[in-house]
Amino acid sequence: MSRRHLFPSPDGLVNKAIRGLITYNPLLSFDEANRVVFDTAYNKSNVSIVSGGGSGHEPAWSGYVGENLLAASVAGDIFASPSTKQILSAIDRVPSEKGTILVITNYTGDCLHFGLANEKAIAKGHKCRMIICGDDVSVGRKGSLVGRRGLAGQIGVLKIMGGAAGAGGSLDQVYDLGVAFSQQIVSIAATLEHCHVPGRAEHATLGSDEIEIGTGPHNEPGYRKLSPAPSARELAKQILTYCLDETDPERGYVKFKAGDEAMLLISNYGGISHLEMAAFLDELLEQLVSHWKLEPVRIACGFLETSLNAPAFSVSIVNVTAAAQNCSYSADEIKSFFDAKTNTSWESMTGAQSIRRSRAEQLVSPPQEPRKVIEEAKDLRIDPELLDKMLRAACNQLIAAEPDLTKWDTVMGDGDCGETLKTGANCLIAALDQQLAAQGSVIAVLQELEEIVEGKMGGTLGGILGIFFVSLRTALQENLAIAQSEGLPKLWATAVQNALDNLTQYTPAKVGDRTVMDTLIPFAEGLRSGVFADGVEAAIKGAELTKTLKPRLGRATYVGADSSKGLPPDPGAWGAMVAIKGLQSGYN
């Protein structure tokens, strides 16, 4: 949990945030005194949907004001309900000929203030109703007198109701749909750490090997702590069991029959990367199909309802078929309300899903590549056992060096160099285990290295090595006659130099720039003597020299390194040197 903030005090923060947030839609207006955001283009002949709650959950709820969603939203302080006066102001801003529905999550403050506002609005002449959404399964039937806590399943309720209202539904139709849909949601949250509220000194924390399941979006403690922290796969399994195990007497709130259609909503609480959240979504989808025979017909994943900067998330599953059986709309109509386009933050998390393709159709195999045949006249062969030993030695030494390479690259770059080289080394060992070197073909090895680099090794270093290996293979094949006339060492010296000459067309790096070229260029120069050991010695000296060099190319140039204070070696140069030394040790 980060305790640092751009705005260390909450004073004025909520209003400033909303002023910034509403810029996504110039049709929105902001009543700053009441913290009400409303759509100036809303249709008075449609049912008005109004929602809101404490701040800190953005884009909920001001980010959902717009076409086919909310007519207005109202915001309280951070994690605190808005007042009755604020809510009444929101209702008054978007009067409807058909009526207004307040849709809130099940928290005491929200229930009281929105409930009072609902009664006062009715007394003023508004046709006003209220729906309280509680979808958290961690609060079992015996766990609370106030019912289930509200999580991000409510955002799905808002979207379905907004779509129905936009389609011209009556007050009764939209209200009944909201109730039916909200009652068919099961949700649970999991937390890696609690959020940090600007201006507060004390916060709950979790241990480094704990995950809390069943947490709320306001730093509330969870149903239980899991320690040691489970794997993503195991966590997904537990989450889905809590939501879908119909035999659980405490939590079997929603039942699914064969053929029932489901929607899935994943809400990132604000502190988990898109990369990990997408991977977890994939894990959930795999388990839903394999363990529960459910393939969601609609999916929303992203910052639905956040909790400031919490590295946490919630999972919500909705039985659309069951919801349709308890209202006047069909399952297909409910899906169309999900798909109805808005001009709000909703669009960034749902994309376009009205045209369905199964995951099996989406996940395709790469095109079959033709088998590469090496002409005997264009092949360079050496003793197969020696080739295997040299390559394995180089790979093993690279793998052993990975921790240092990663550490140095973390200091001076983006931290990926060690893992990149280790990945390549492991892939090459796997190929050797499949008899890559059995024929002693150097060209076959270089072709495999090209495949590994192009398919498995990204980043700048992967690009440099890819060009180097393909250039080296081409140079060897074009100069094979040298091996007959002047010997194998001369062929290697010529091929390595030609490969480097070709590489210079794509990178300006040279000796002294603190890159992998500080190893490769001296290595090529050393090979000119015809003695492999001379090339190795030159490579070692070049890599060692990078400890004294200031970076002039690549990401390391951005960190303001001071070479007078002593630097680690360049990880790319050092990795290349380790591999070259490994080849020598295998040769000897």
C-alpha positions as CSV (number, residue, x, y, z in Angstrom):
1,M,0.0,0.0,0.0
2,S,1.4,3.4,-1.0
3,R,1.1,6.1,1.7
4,R,2.2,8.8,-0.7
5,H,-0.3,11.1,-2.4
6,L,-0.3,14.0,-4.8
7,F,-2.9,15.5,-2.5
8,P,-1.9,14.6,1.1
9,S,-5.0,16.3,2.5
10,P,-8.6,15.5,1.6
11,D,-9.5,19.1,1.9
12,G,-11.2,20.2,-1.3
13,L,-10.1,17.0,-3.0
14,V,-13.5,15.5,-3.9
15,N,-14.8,18.6,-5.6
16,K,-11.5,19.1,-7.5
17,A,-11.6,15.4,-8.6
18,I,-15.2,15.7,-9.9
19,R,-14.3,18.9,-11.8
20,G,-11.6,17.0,-13.6
21,L,-13.6,13.8,-14.1
22,I,-16.6,15.3,-15.8
23,T,-14.4,16.6,-18.7
24,Y,-15.1,13.2,-20.4
25,N,-18.5,14.6,-21.5
26,P,-19.1,18.3,-22.1
27,L,-22.8,17.7,-21.7
28,L,-22.4,17.2,-18.0
29,S,-22.8,19.9,-15.4
30,F,-21.5,19.9,-11.8
31,D,-23.4,21.6,-9.0
32,E,-20.3,21.9,-6.8
33,A,-22.1,23.0,-3.6
34,N,-24.2,19.9,-3.6
35,R,-21.6,17.7,-5.4
36,V,-24.3,16.7,-8.0
37,V,-23.3,15.8,-11.5
38,F,-26.2,15.7,-14.0
39,D,-26.7,15.2,-17.7
40,T,-28.0,18.3,-19.3
41,A,-29.1,16.2,-22.3
42,Y,-31.1,13.6,-20.4
43,N,-34.6,12.8,-21.8
44,K,-37.4,13.9,-19.4
45,S,-39.7,11.4,-21.0
46,N,-37.5,8.6,-19.8
47,V,-37.2,7.2,-16.2
48,S,-34.4,9.0,-14.4
49,I,-31.8,6.8,-12.7
50,V,-30.0,8.5,-9.8
51,S,-27.2,7.0,-7.8
52,G,-24.2,8.0,-5.6
53,G,-22.4,7.4,-2.4
54,G,-19.1,8.2,-0.8
55,S,-16.2,9.4,-2.8
56,G,-13.1,7.3,-3.4
57,H,-14.9,4.8,-5.6
58,E,-14.4,6.7,-8.9
59,P,-15.5,6.3,-11.6
60,A,-18.5,5.4,-9.5
61,W,-20.7,7.3,-9.6
62,S,-20.1,10.6,-11.4
63,G,-18.3,8.7,-14.2
64,Y,-21.5,6.9,-15.1
65,V,-23.6,9.9,-15.7
66,G,-24.7,10.0,-19.3
67,E,-26.8,8.4,-22.1
68,N,-28.3,5.0,-21.2
69,L,-27.0,5.1,-17.7
70,L,-27.4,7.7,-14.9
71,A,-29.3,11.0,-15.2
72,A,-27.5,12.3,-12.1
73,S,-25.0,11.3,-9.4
74,V,-24.3,12.7,-6.0
75,A,-21.1,12.4,-4.0
76,G,-20.3,12.4,-0.3
77,D,-16.9,12.8,1.4
78,I,-14.4,10.0,1.0
79,F,-16.2,6.8,2.1
80,A,-19.1,8.8,3.5
81,S,-22.7,9.0,2.3
82,P,-23.9,12.3,0.8
83,S,-26.5,14.2,2.8
84,T,-30.2,14.1,2.3
85,K,-30.1,17.7,1.0
86,Q,-27.5,16.7,-1.7
87,I,-29.6,13.8,-2.8
88,L,-32.7,15.8,-3.1
89,S,-30.8,18.3,-5.2
90,A,-29.8,15.5,-7.6
91,I,-33.4,14.4,-7.9
92,D,-34.6,17.9,-8.6
93,R,-32.0,18.4,-11.3
94,V,-33.4,15.6,-13.5
95,P,-37.2,15.5,-13.1
96,S,-38.9,12.8,-15.1
97,E,-42.4,12.5,-16.5
98,K,-42.3,8.8,-15.7
99,G,-40.5,8.9,-12.4
100,T,-37.1,8.6,-10.7
101,I,-35.4,5.6,-9.2
102,L,-32.6,5.9,-6.6
103,V,-30.2,2.9,-6.8
104,I,-27.7,2.5,-4.0
105,T,-25.5,0.0,-2.3
106,N,-26.4,-1.5,1.1
107,Y,-24.6,0.7,3.6
108,T,-26.3,2.2,6.6
109,G,-25.5,5.9,5.8
110,D,-26.6,5.5,2.2
111,C,-29.8,3.7,3.1
112,L,-30.8,6.4,5.7
113,H,-29.9,9.5,3.6
114,F,-31.2,8.2,0.3
115,G,-34.3,6.7,2.1
116,L,-35.1,10.1,3.6
117,A,-34.5,11.9,0.3
118,N,-36.8,9.4,-1.4
119,E,-39.6,10.1,1.1
120,K,-39.1,13.9,0.8
121,A,-39.1,13.7,-3.0
122,I,-42.4,11.8,-2.9
123,A,-43.8,14.4,-0.6
124,K,-42.7,17.1,-3.1
125,G,-44.6,15.4,-5.9
126,H,-41.9,13.3,-7.5
127,K,-42.7,9.7,-8.6
128,C,-39.7,8.3,-6.8
129,R,-38.6,4.8,-5.8
130,M,-35.5,3.3,-4.3
131,I,-33.6,0.0,-4.8
132,I,-30.9,-1.1,-2.3
133,C,-28.3,-3.4,-3.8
134,G,-26.6,-6.0,-1.6
135,D,-24.6,-8.6,-3.5
136,D,-21.7,-9.6,-1.1
137,V,-21.8,-13.3,-0.3
138,S,-19.1,-13.1,2.4
139,V,-21.8,-11.7,4.6
140,G,-23.7,-15.0,5.2
141,R,-27.4,-15.2,6.0
142,K,-26.6,-15.4,9.7
143,G,-23.8,-12.8,9.6
144,S,-25.7,-9.5,9.6
145,L,-29.1,-8.1,10.5
146,V,-28.8,-5.5,7.7
147,G,-28.4,-8.1,4.9
148,R,-25.7,-8.4,2.2
149,R,-23.2,-5.6,1.7
150,G,-23.2,-3.7,-1.6
151,L,-20.2,-4.3,-4.0
152,A,-19.6,-3.5,-7.6
153,G,-22.5,-5.7,-8.8
154,Q,-24.5,-2.6,-8.4
155,I,-22.8,-1.0,-11.4
156,G,-24.2,-3.8,-13.5
157,V,-27.7,-3.0,-12.1
158,L,-27.2,0.7,-13.0
159,K,-26.2,-0.2,-16.6
160,I,-29.1,-2.6,-17.2
161,M,-31.6,-0.1,-15.7
162,G,-30.1,2.8,-17.6
163,G,-30.4,0.8,-20.9
164,A,-34.0,-0.1,-20.1
165,A,-34.8,3.5,-19.3
166,G,-33.1,4.7,-22.5
167,A,-35.3,2.3,-24.4
168,G,-38.4,3.9,-23.0
169,G,-39.3,1.5,-20.3
170,S,-42.0,2.5,-17.8
171,L,-41.3,3.2,-14.1
172,D,-42.7,-0.2,-13.1
173,Q,-40.7,-2.0,-15.8
174,V,-37.4,-0.4,-15.0
175,Y,-37.9,-0.8,-11.3
176,D,-38.9,-4.4,-11.5
177,L,-35.9,-5.1,-13.8
178,G,-33.6,-3.5,-11.3
179,V,-34.9,-5.5,-8.4
180,A,-34.9,-8.8,-10.3
181,F,-31.4,-8.2,-11.6
182,S,-30.0,-7.1,-8.3
183,Q,-31.3,-10.2,-6.6
184,Q,-29.5,-12.5,-9.0
185,I,-26.0,-11.2,-8.2
186,V,-23.3,-12.9,-6.1
187,S,-20.1,-11.0,-5.4
188,I,-17.0,-11.3,-3.2
189,A,-13.9,-9.2,-2.9
190,A,-10.2,-10.1,-2.2
191,T,-7.6,-7.8,-0.9
192,L,-3.8,-7.9,-1.1
193,E,-3.5,-4.8,1.0
194,H,-5.9,-2.1,2.3
195,C,-6.1,1.3,0.7
196,H,-4.6,4.5,2.1
197,V,-6.9,7.5,2.6
198,P,-5.3,10.9,2.1
199,G,-4.9,12.7,5.4
200,R,-5.3,9.6,7.6
201,A,-2.4,8.3,9.7
202,E,-3.7,4.9,10.8
203,H,-4.7,2.2,8.4
204,A,-5.2,-1.6,8.6
205,T,-2.5,-3.6,7.0
206,L,-2.0,-7.1,5.9
207,G,1.1,-9.3,6.3
208,S,3.4,-9.8,3.2
209,D,2.1,-13.4,2.9
210,E,-1.6,-12.7,3.5
211,I,-4.6,-12.2,1.3
212,E,-7.9,-11.2,2.8
213,I,-11.1,-12.4,1.2
214,G,-14.6,-11.0,1.8
215,T,-13.4,-7.4,2.2
216,G,-15.5,-4.3,1.7
217,P,-14.6,-1.2,-0.5
218,H,-14.0,1.1,2.5
219,N,-11.1,-0.8,4.2
220,E,-13.6,-3.0,6.1
221,P,-12.0,-6.2,7.3
222,G,-12.7,-9.4,5.3
223,Y,-14.5,-12.6,6.0
224,R,-11.2,-14.4,6.6
225,K,-7.4,-14.0,6.0
226,L,-5.7,-16.6,3.8
227,S,-2.1,-17.3,4.9
228,P,0.1,-18.3,3.2
229,A,-1.3,-16.3,0.3
230,P,-2.8,-18.7,-2.2
231,S,-1.8,-18.8,-5.9
232,A,-4.0,-16.9,-8.4
233,R,-5.5,-20.2,-9.5
234,E,-6.4,-21.2,-5.9
235,L,-7.7,-17.8,-5.1
236,A,-10.0,-17.9,-8.2
237,K,-11.2,-21.3,-7.1
238,Q,-12.1,-20.1,-3.6
239,I,-13.8,-17.0,-5.0
240,L,-16.0,-19.0,-7.4
241,T,-16.8,-21.5,-4.7
242,Y,-18.0,-18.8,-2.4
243,C,-20.2,-17.3,-5.2
244,L,-21.5,-20.5,-6.9
245,D,-21.6,-23.3,-4.4
246,E,-25.4,-23.8,-4.0
247,T,-25.0,-26.3,-1.2
248,D,-23.5,-23.6,1.1
249,P,-26.4,-22.8,3.4
250,E,-24.9,-19.4,4.2
251,R,-24.0,-18.2,0.8
252,G,-26.1,-20.1,-1.8
253,Y,-28.0,-17.0,-2.8
254,V,-28.2,-17.5,-6.5
255,K,-28.8,-20.8,-8.3
256,F,-27.9,-21.7,-11.9
257,K,-29.6,-24.3,-14.0
258,A,-28.1,-25.9,-17.1
259,G,-28.4,-23.4,-20.0
260,D,-28.8,-20.3,-17.8
261,E,-26.9,-17.3,-19.1
262,A,-24.5,-15.3,-16.9
263,M,-22.7,-12.0,-16.8
264,L,-19.4,-11.5,-15.1
265,L,-18.1,-8.2,-13.6
266,I,-14.6,-7.8,-12.3
267,S,-13.9,-4.5,-10.5
268,N,-10.3,-3.4,-10.0
269,Y,-10.2,-1.5,-6.7
270,G,-7.5,0.8,-8.1
271,G,-4.2,-0.8,-7.2
272,I,-3.8,-3.8,-9.4
273,S,-2.2,-3.6,-12.8
274,H,-4.2,-4.1,-16.0
275,L,-1.7,-6.9,-16.8
276,E,-2.5,-8.9,-13.7
277,M,-6.2,-8.2,-13.7
278,A,-6.6,-9.4,-17.3
279,A,-4.6,-12.6,-16.4
280,F,-6.9,-13.2,-13.4
281,L,-10.0,-12.6,-15.6
282,D,-8.6,-15.4,-17.9
283,E,-8.2,-17.7,-14.9
284,L,-11.8,-17.0,-13.8
285,L,-13.1,-17.7,-17.3
286,E,-11.2,-21.0,-17.5
287,Q,-12.5,-22.2,-14.2
288,L,-16.1,-21.0,-14.8
289,V,-16.2,-23.3,-17.9
290,S,-14.2,-26.2,-16.5
291,H,-15.7,-26.4,-13.0
292,W,-19.1,-24.6,-13.2
293,K,-20.1,-25.1,-16.9
294,L,-20.7,-21.3,-17.3
295,E,-19.4,-19.2,-20.1
296,P,-20.5,-15.6,-19.4
297,V,-22.4,-14.0,-22.2
298,R,-21.2,-10.5,-21.2
299,I,-18.1,-9.4,-19.3
300,A,-17.1,-6.1,-17.7
301,C,-13.6,-5.8,-16.3
302,G,-11.8,-2.7,-15.1
303,F,-12.2,0.2,-12.6
304,L,-16.0,-0.3,-12.1
305,E,-16.1,0.8,-8.4
306,T,-12.7,1.4,-6.8
307,S,-11.4,1.9,-3.3
308,L,-8.8,4.6,-3.8
309,N,-5.5,2.9,-4.4
310,A,-6.3,-0.5,-2.9
311,P,-4.6,-3.5,-4.5
312,A,-7.9,-5.4,-4.4
313,F,-10.8,-6.5,-6.6
314,S,-14.3,-7.9,-6.5
315,V,-15.9,-10.6,-8.7
316,S,-19.6,-10.5,-9.4
317,I,-21.7,-13.1,-11.3
318,V,-25.2,-12.5,-12.4
319,N,-27.8,-15.1,-13.5
320,V,-29.4,-13.2,-16.4
321,T,-31.9,-16.0,-17.2
322,A,-33.3,-16.0,-13.6
323,A,-33.5,-12.2,-13.6
324,A,-35.6,-12.3,-16.8
325,Q,-38.0,-14.7,-15.2
326,N,-38.9,-12.1,-12.5
327,C,-39.5,-9.1,-14.7
328,S,-41.1,-8.1,-18.0
329,Y,-37.9,-8.3,-20.0
330,S,-36.4,-11.3,-21.7
331,A,-32.7,-12.4,-21.3
332,D,-32.0,-11.1,-24.8
333,E,-33.4,-7.7,-23.9
334,I,-31.4,-7.5,-20.7
335,K,-28.3,-8.2,-22.8
336,S,-29.2,-5.5,-25.2
337,F,-29.5,-3.1,-22.2
338,F,-25.9,-4.1,-21.2
339,D,-24.8,-3.4,-24.8
340,A,-26.6,0.0,-25.2
341,K,-23.9,2.5,-25.9
342,T,-23.2,5.2,-23.4
343,N,-20.9,8.3,-23.3
344,T,-19.5,7.3,-19.9
345,S,-16.7,5.5,-18.3
346,W,-18.6,2.2,-18.8
347,E,-17.4,1.9,-22.4
348,S,-13.8,1.5,-21.4
349,M,-14.5,-1.7,-19.5
350,T,-17.0,-3.5,-21.7
351,G,-16.0,-2.8,-25.3
352,A,-18.4,-4.3,-27.9
353,Q,-19.9,-7.7,-27.1
354,S,-23.2,-7.9,-28.9
355,I,-21.6,-10.1,-31.6
356,R,-20.5,-13.2,-29.7
357,R,-17.6,-15.6,-30.4
358,S,-16.6,-18.3,-28.0
359,R,-13.3,-18.2,-26.3
360,A,-12.3,-21.3,-28.3
361,E,-12.8,-19.2,-31.5
362,Q,-10.9,-16.3,-30.1
363,L,-7.8,-18.3,-29.0
364,V,-6.2,-19.4,-32.2
365,S,-3.0,-21.3,-33.0
366,P,-0.1,-19.7,-34.9
367,P,0.1,-20.5,-38.6
368,Q,2.0,-23.7,-39.3
369,E,5.5,-22.8,-40.4
370,P,7.3,-24.9,-43.0
371,R,10.1,-27.1,-41.7
372,K,13.4,-25.4,-42.3
373,V,15.7,-27.6,-44.4
374,I,19.4,-26.9,-44.4
375,E,21.3,-27.8,-47.5
376,E,24.4,-29.8,-46.8
377,A,26.5,-27.6,-48.9
378,K,25.4,-24.6,-46.8
379,D,25.9,-26.2,-43.4
380,L,28.7,-26.0,-40.9
381,R,29.1,-29.1,-38.8
382,I,31.4,-29.8,-35.8
383,D,31.6,-32.6,-33.3
384,P,28.0,-33.0,-32.0
385,E,29.1,-33.8,-28.4
386,L,31.4,-30.8,-28.3
387,L,28.7,-28.5,-29.7
388,D,26.2,-29.8,-27.1
389,K,28.7,-29.3,-24.2
390,M,29.6,-25.8,-25.3
391,L,26.0,-24.7,-25.6
392,R,24.9,-26.2,-22.3
393,A,27.8,-24.6,-20.5
394,A,26.9,-21.2,-21.9
395,C,23.3,-21.6,-21.0
396,N,24.0,-22.9,-17.4
397,Q,26.3,-20.0,-16.7
398,L,23.8,-17.5,-18.0
399,I,21.1,-19.0,-15.8
400,A,23.4,-18.8,-12.8
401,A,24.2,-15.2,-13.5
402,E,20.5,-14.1,-13.8
403,P,20.1,-12.8,-10.2
404,D,23.1,-10.4,-10.6
405,L,22.0,-9.4,-14.1
406,T,18.5,-8.6,-12.9
407,K,19.8,-6.7,-9.9
408,W,22.2,-4.5,-12.0
409,D,19.5,-3.9,-14.6
410,T,17.0,-2.9,-11.9
411,V,19.5,-0.2,-10.8
412,M,20.4,1.0,-14.3
413,G,17.5,0.0,-16.5
414,D,14.1,-1.7,-16.5
415,G,15.1,-4.9,-14.8
416,D,14.3,-7.3,-17.6
417,C,17.8,-8.2,-18.9
418,G,18.5,-11.1,-16.6
419,E,15.1,-12.7,-17.1
420,T,15.3,-12.2,-20.8
421,L,18.7,-14.0,-21.1
422,K,17.5,-16.7,-18.6
423,T,14.4,-17.4,-20.8
424,G,16.6,-17.7,-23.9
425,A,19.0,-20.1,-22.1
426,N,16.2,-22.3,-20.8
427,C,14.6,-22.5,-24.2
428,L,17.9,-23.5,-25.8
429,I,18.5,-26.2,-23.2
430,A,15.0,-27.5,-24.0
431,A,15.9,-27.7,-27.7
432,L,19.2,-29.4,-26.8
433,D,17.2,-32.0,-24.8
434,Q,15.3,-32.6,-28.1
435,Q,18.6,-33.5,-29.9
436,L,19.2,-30.1,-31.5
437,A,22.9,-30.7,-31.6
438,A,22.8,-34.3,-32.5
439,Q,24.0,-33.7,-36.1
440,G,26.6,-31.1,-35.0
441,S,24.9,-28.5,-37.2
442,V,25.9,-25.0,-36.2
443,I,23.4,-23.5,-38.7
444,A,20.6,-25.5,-37.1
445,V,21.6,-24.1,-33.7
446,L,21.7,-20.5,-35.1
447,Q,18.2,-21.0,-36.7
448,E,16.9,-22.2,-33.3
449,L,18.4,-19.3,-31.6
450,E,16.7,-17.0,-34.1
451,E,13.4,-18.6,-33.3
452,I,14.0,-18.3,-29.5
453,V,15.0,-14.7,-29.7
454,E,12.2,-13.7,-32.0
455,G,9.5,-15.6,-30.1
456,K,10.6,-15.5,-26.4
457,M,13.1,-12.6,-25.9
458,G,11.8,-9.1,-26.1
459,G,13.4,-5.7,-25.3
460,T,16.4,-4.0,-26.8
461,L,18.7,-6.9,-26.0
462,G,16.4,-9.4,-27.7
463,G,16.4,-7.2,-30.8
464,I,20.1,-6.8,-30.9
465,L,20.7,-10.5,-30.5
466,G,18.1,-11.4,-33.1
467,I,19.9,-9.3,-35.7
468,F,23.2,-10.6,-34.6
469,F,22.3,-14.3,-34.9
470,V,20.6,-14.1,-38.3
471,S,23.5,-12.0,-39.6
472,L,26.0,-14.5,-38.2
473,R,24.2,-17.4,-39.8
474,T,24.1,-15.7,-43.2
475,A,27.8,-14.7,-42.9
476,L,28.8,-18.3,-42.1
477,Q,26.9,-19.8,-45.0
478,E,28.2,-17.2,-47.4
479,N,31.8,-17.7,-46.4
480,L,32.0,-21.5,-45.8
481,A,34.8,-21.7,-48.4
482,I,37.1,-19.9,-46.0
483,A,37.0,-22.9,-43.6
484,Q,38.6,-25.0,-46.4
485,S,41.1,-22.4,-47.6
486,E,42.1,-20.6,-44.4
487,G,40.7,-22.7,-41.5
488,L,37.7,-22.6,-39.1
489,P,39.1,-19.8,-36.8
490,K,39.3,-17.5,-39.8
491,L,35.7,-18.4,-40.8
492,W,34.4,-17.5,-37.4
493,A,36.4,-14.3,-37.2
494,T,35.0,-13.2,-40.6
495,A,31.5,-14.2,-39.8
496,V,31.4,-12.5,-36.4
497,Q,32.8,-9.3,-37.8
498,N,30.3,-9.3,-40.7
499,A,27.5,-9.9,-38.3
500,L,28.6,-6.9,-36.2
501,D,29.0,-4.7,-39.3
502,N,25.5,-5.6,-40.3
503,L,24.2,-4.9,-36.7
504,T,25.7,-1.3,-36.8
505,Q,23.1,-0.5,-39.5
506,Y,20.4,-0.8,-36.7
507,T,22.1,0.6,-33.6
508,P,24.6,3.5,-33.1
509,A,26.1,1.7,-30.1
510,K,29.9,1.3,-30.1
511,V,32.7,0.6,-27.6
512,G,32.4,3.0,-24.7
513,D,28.6,3.5,-24.8
514,R,28.0,0.9,-22.0
515,T,26.0,-1.6,-24.0
516,V,26.3,-5.2,-25.1
517,M,28.5,-3.9,-27.9
518,D,31.2,-3.3,-25.3
519,T,31.6,-7.1,-25.2
520,L,30.8,-8.1,-28.8
521,I,33.1,-5.7,-30.6
522,P,36.2,-6.5,-28.6
523,F,35.3,-10.2,-28.9
524,A,35.2,-9.9,-32.7
525,E,38.5,-8.0,-32.7
526,G,40.1,-10.6,-30.5
527,L,39.1,-13.5,-32.8
528,R,41.2,-12.0,-35.6
529,S,44.3,-13.6,-34.1
530,G,42.8,-17.0,-34.9
531,V,42.7,-18.0,-31.3
532,F,39.3,-18.3,-29.5
533,A,40.9,-17.6,-26.1
534,D,42.0,-14.2,-27.4
535,G,38.4,-13.3,-28.3
536,V,37.2,-14.5,-24.8
537,E,39.8,-12.4,-23.0
538,A,38.9,-9.3,-25.0
539,A,35.2,-9.9,-24.2
540,I,36.0,-10.1,-20.5
541,K,38.0,-6.9,-20.6
542,G,35.2,-5.1,-22.5
543,A,32.5,-6.2,-20.0
544,E,34.7,-5.2,-17.0
545,L,35.3,-1.8,-18.5
546,T,31.6,-1.0,-18.4
547,K,31.8,-0.6,-14.7
548,T,33.6,2.7,-15.4
549,L,31.4,4.0,-18.2
550,K,28.6,6.4,-18.1
551,P,25.5,5.2,-20.1
552,R,25.0,7.0,-23.4
553,L,22.3,4.8,-25.0
554,G,19.1,3.1,-23.8
555,R,17.0,3.5,-20.6
556,A,20.1,3.6,-18.4
557,T,20.8,7.1,-19.8
558,Y,17.7,8.4,-17.9
559,V,18.8,7.6,-14.4
560,G,21.5,10.2,-14.0
561,A,24.3,7.7,-13.2
562,D,27.5,9.0,-11.8
563,S,30.4,6.8,-12.9
564,S,32.7,8.4,-10.3
565,K,30.8,6.7,-7.5
566,G,31.2,3.2,-9.0
567,L,28.6,1.5,-11.2
568,P,27.6,-2.2,-11.7
569,P,28.7,-3.6,-15.1
570,D,26.3,-3.2,-18.0
571,P,24.0,-6.3,-17.6
572,G,23.8,-6.8,-21.4
573,A,27.5,-6.7,-21.9
574,W,28.1,-8.9,-18.8
575,G,25.5,-11.4,-20.0
576,A,27.2,-11.7,-23.4
577,M,30.6,-12.1,-21.7
578,V,29.2,-14.9,-19.4
579,A,27.8,-16.7,-22.5
580,I,31.1,-16.4,-24.3
581,K,33.0,-17.7,-21.3
582,G,30.6,-20.5,-21.0
583,L,31.3,-21.6,-24.6
584,Q,35.0,-21.6,-23.8
585,S,34.5,-23.7,-20.7
586,G,32.5,-26.2,-22.6
587,Y,35.1,-26.3,-25.3
588,N,37.9,-26.9,-22.9
